[in-house]
Amino acid sequence: MSEIPTFFAVYLSLGAIVGFLAGLLGIGGGLIIVPVLMYIFERHLGLPLQHALPMAIATSLSTIILTGLSSTLSHIRLRHINSKIVIWCALGIILGALVGPQIAVRIPVQSLKLIFAFMVLFIALQMIFLKPKSVKSCISKPMLMGIGCVTGIISAFMGIGGGAIMVPALVWFRVDIKQAIGCAAFCGMVIAIFGSFSFVLAGWNVQGLPTAAFGYIYLPAVLGIVMTSIFTAQFGAKISHRLHTQRLKQIFAAFLVVVSLQMFLG
């Protein structure tokens, strides 16, 4: 347990960053948390990659539960939540979030790492280049469920809240971007709850995990990240209410490109 105080400041800093992004863009922060935690778990806790990566993904998901709750409450107060969109996307997400972790723990770890990097790069490119439909359309309930299911699978698979997938998808169908961000914040919380539960089951009888692990979830990292993220998420939501987020999305997309390149090269 001697490594816990050493890296607790890192966990606190991670929480401050991802909480702000969760409130601002509806992004759970897993695209930042997973690579950082994977490095710590592999290099400093001495875990093999086959344990370090699933644990990083599971830990990231579990932190999004309270971060997403804080962000969602702020967006509710700001009237960014559309109940129809949220309900039907959440139904699809529940199924996807349960399936995603079971796929992740059955794929060879190097393949999972490459899939993660490709997905990050794809998300970054679509955030930069994807344009909304030119003709306004009314998005149907099956389409909302489909978006939710795909988002749930990919998000639970990668340990992210799903905002980087869901927000552009909803905006494509002419959903107001602030409503899309509010929906993504709520749905990220749903993904995190069901995805975390699935990862706990997947890692329950795995040998060689740290004593502070609960299944594949590493509790000290969860505590440190959540302690700061629940506060900065509220601040991020207030900023998103006042600002146009397109420029910030482009900047964040550039960061995602760097993350994906690190995953490819590392």
C-alpha positions in Angstrom: 0.0 0.0 0.0 3.1 2.3 0.1 2.4 3.4 -3.4 -1.0 5.0 -2.5 0.3 8.3 -1.0 2.8 8.7 -3.8 0.2 8.7 -6.5 -2.8 10.1 -4.6 -1.8 13.6 -5.8 -1.9 12.3 -9.4 -5.4 10.9 -8.8 -6.6 14.2 -7.4 -5.2 16.1 -10.4 -6.8 13.7 -12.8 -10.1 14.2 -11.0 -10.0 17.9 -11.3 -9.3 17.8 -15.1 -11.9 15.1 -16.0 -14.5 16.6 -13.8 -14.3 19.9 -15.6 -14.4 18.2 -19.0 -17.4 16.1 -17.8 -19.4 19.2 -17.0 -18.2 21.2 -20.0 -18.5 18.7 -22.8 -20.3 15.7 -21.3 -17.1 13.7 -21.7 -16.5 11.2 -18.8 -12.7 11.6 -19.0 -11.8 8.0 -19.5 -9.7 9.0 -22.6 -7.4 10.8 -20.2 -7.8 8.5 -17.1 -7.2 5.1 -18.8 -3.8 5.9 -20.3 -2.5 7.5 -17.1 -3.8 4.7 -14.8 -2.5 2.0 -17.2 1.0 3.6 -16.9 0.8 3.7 -13.1 -0.6 0.2 -12.7 1.9 -1.3 -15.1 5.1 0.6 -14.2 4.7 1.3 -10.5 2.3 -1.3 -9.2 4.1 -4.0 -11.2 0.9 -5.4 -12.9 1.2 -7.2 -16.2 -0.5 -5.4 -19.1 -3.2 -8.1 -19.1 -4.4 -6.9 -15.7 -3.3 -3.2 -15.9 -5.5 -2.3 -18.9 -8.8 -3.9 -17.7 -8.1 -2.4 -14.3 -7.5 1.1 -15.8 -10.7 0.8 -17.8 -12.8 -0.5 -14.8 -11.4 2.2 -12.5 -12.1 4.9 -15.0 -15.7 3.7 -15.4 -16.3 3.6 -11.6 -15.1 7.2 -11.2 -17.7 8.4 -13.7 -20.6 7.4 -11.5 -20.2 10.3 -9.0 -18.7 12.6 -11.6 -21.6 12.0 -13.9 -24.1 12.5 -11.1 -22.5 15.9 -10.2 -22.5 17.0 -13.8 -26.1 15.7 -14.4 -27.5 17.6 -11.4 -25.8 20.8 -12.7 -27.3 20.3 -16.2 -30.7 19.6 -14.8 -30.6 23.0 -12.9 -29.5 24.6 -16.2 -32.4 22.9 -18.1 -30.1 21.0 -20.5 -31.9 17.7 -20.0 -34.4 16.5 -22.6 -36.3 13.6 -20.9 -37.3 11.9 -24.2 -33.7 11.8 -25.4 -32.3 10.7 -22.0 -34.8 7.9 -21.4 -34.5 6.2 -24.8 -30.7 6.6 -25.0 -30.3 5.2 -21.5 -32.3 2.1 -22.4 -29.9 1.3 -25.2 -26.9 2.1 -23.0 -27.9 -0.3 -20.3 -27.6 -3.2 -22.7 -24.4 -1.9 -24.3 -22.7 -1.2 -21.0 -23.3 -4.8 -19.8 -21.9 -6.3 -23.0 -18.8 -4.1 -23.5 -16.7 -5.3 -20.5 -17.4 -9.0 -21.2 -16.0 -8.4 -24.7 -13.0 -6.4 -23.3 -11.8 -9.1 -20.9 -11.9 -11.8 -23.6 -9.7 -10.0 -26.2 -5.9 -10.4 -26.2 -4.4 -7.4 -24.4 -2.3 -6.1 -27.3 -5.3 -6.2 -29.6 -7.4 -4.4 -26.9 -4.7 -1.7 -26.7 -4.7 -1.2 -30.5 -8.5 -1.1 -30.6 -8.5 1.5 -27.9 -6.0 3.6 -29.9 -8.0 3.3 -33.1 -11.2 4.3 -31.3 -9.6 7.3 -29.7 -8.3 8.5 -33.1 -11.6 7.9 -34.8 -13.4 9.9 -32.1 -10.9 12.7 -32.5 -11.3 12.9 -36.2 -15.1 12.8 -36.1 -15.1 15.6 -33.5 -13.1 17.7 -36.0 -14.7 16.8 -39.3 -18.3 15.6 -38.6 -20.9 18.1 -39.7 -24.6 18.1 -38.8 -27.3 16.9 -41.2 -28.3 19.8 -43.5 -32.0 19.0 -43.3 -33.6 19.0 -39.9 -35.0 15.7 -38.9 -37.0 14.3 -35.9 -34.9 11.6 -34.3 -36.9 8.5 -33.6 -37.0 6.4 -30.4 -35.4 3.4 -32.1 -32.6 5.6 -33.4 -32.0 7.0 -29.9 -31.9 3.4 -28.5 -29.4 2.5 -31.3 -27.2 5.4 -30.5 -27.4 4.5 -26.8 -26.5 0.8 -27.4 -23.5 1.5 -29.6 -22.3 4.2 -27.2 -22.7 1.8 -24.2 -20.7 -1.0 -25.9 -17.9 1.3 -27.0 -17.8 3.3 -23.8 -17.8 0.3 -21.4 -15.2 -1.3 -23.7 -12.9 1.8 -23.4 -13.7 3.0 -19.9 -15.2 6.3 -21.0 -18.4 8.1 -20.3 -19.6 8.2 -23.9 -19.9 11.9 -24.4 -17.3 11.9 -27.2 -19.5 9.5 -29.1 -23.0 10.5 -28.1 -22.7 14.3 -28.4 -21.6 14.3 -32.1 -24.2 11.6 -32.9 -27.0 13.7 -31.4 -25.8 16.9 -32.9 -25.8 15.2 -36.3 -29.5 14.8 -35.9 -29.9 18.5 -35.0 -30.3 18.0 -31.3 -29.2 21.2 -29.5 -25.6 20.8 -28.4 -26.3 21.8 -24.8 -29.1 19.2 -24.6 -26.7 16.7 -26.2 -24.1 17.5 -23.5 -26.6 17.2 -20.7 -27.9 13.9 -22.1 -24.3 12.6 -22.4 -23.6 13.5 -18.8 -26.6 11.5 -17.6 -26.0 8.6 -19.9 -22.3 8.5 -18.9 -23.5 7.9 -15.3 -25.7 5.0 -16.6 -22.8 3.5 -18.5 -20.5 3.8 -15.5 -23.0 2.0 -13.1 -23.6 -1.0 -15.3 -20.1 -1.2 -16.8 -18.5 -1.0 -13.3 -20.7 -3.8 -12.1 -19.8 -6.0 -15.1 -16.0 -5.3 -14.5 -16.3 -6.2 -10.8 -17.8 -9.6 -11.8 -15.2 -10.1 -14.6 -12.3 -9.5 -12.1 -13.7 -11.1 -9.0 -11.7 -14.3 -9.0 -8.7 -13.0 -10.9 -5.4 -13.8 -9.1 -2.5 -11.3 -8.8 -4.6 -8.1 -8.4 -3.7 -5.5 -5.7 -5.2 -5.9 -2.2 -7.0 -2.5 -2.7 -8.8 -3.8 -5.8 -12.5 -4.6 -5.8 -12.7 -6.9 -8.8 -11.0 -4.9 -11.5 -11.7 -1.6 -9.8 -8.7 0.0 -7.9 -10.3 1.8 -5.0 -7.5 4.3 -4.0 -7.6 5.8 -7.6 -11.4 6.0 -7.5 -11.3 7.9 -4.2 -8.7 10.4 -5.3 -10.3 11.1 -8.7 -13.8 11.5 -7.3 -12.7 13.8 -4.5 -12.0 16.6 -6.9 -14.1 15.7 -10.0 -17.5 16.1 -8.3 -16.6 19.8 -7.7 -15.0 20.7 -11.0 -17.9 19.0 -12.9 -20.3 21.6 -11.5 -17.9 24.4 -12.6 -17.6 22.9 -16.1 -21.4 22.7 -16.5 -21.7 26.4 -15.7 -19.1 27.3 -18.2 -20.8 25.2 -20.9 -24.0 27.1 -20.3 -22.3 30.4 -21.2 -19.9 29.5 -24.0 -20.0 27.9 -27.5 -18.1 24.7 -27.2 -17.1 24.0 -30.8 -13.6 25.5 -30.4 -13.1 23.6 -27.1 -14.1 20.4 -28.8 -11.6 21.0 -31.5 -8.8 21.6 -29.0 -9.8 18.5 -27.1 -9.9 16.5 -30.3 -6.3 17.5 -30.9 -5.4 16.2 -27.5 -7.1 12.9 -28.3 -4.9 12.5 -31.4 -1.9 12.8 -29.1 -3.4 10.2 -26.7 -4.0 7.8 -29.5 -0.5 8.2 -30.9 0.9 7.5 -27.4 -1.1 4.3 -27.3 0.1 3.2 -30.8 3.8 3.9 -29.9 3.7 2.9 -26.3 
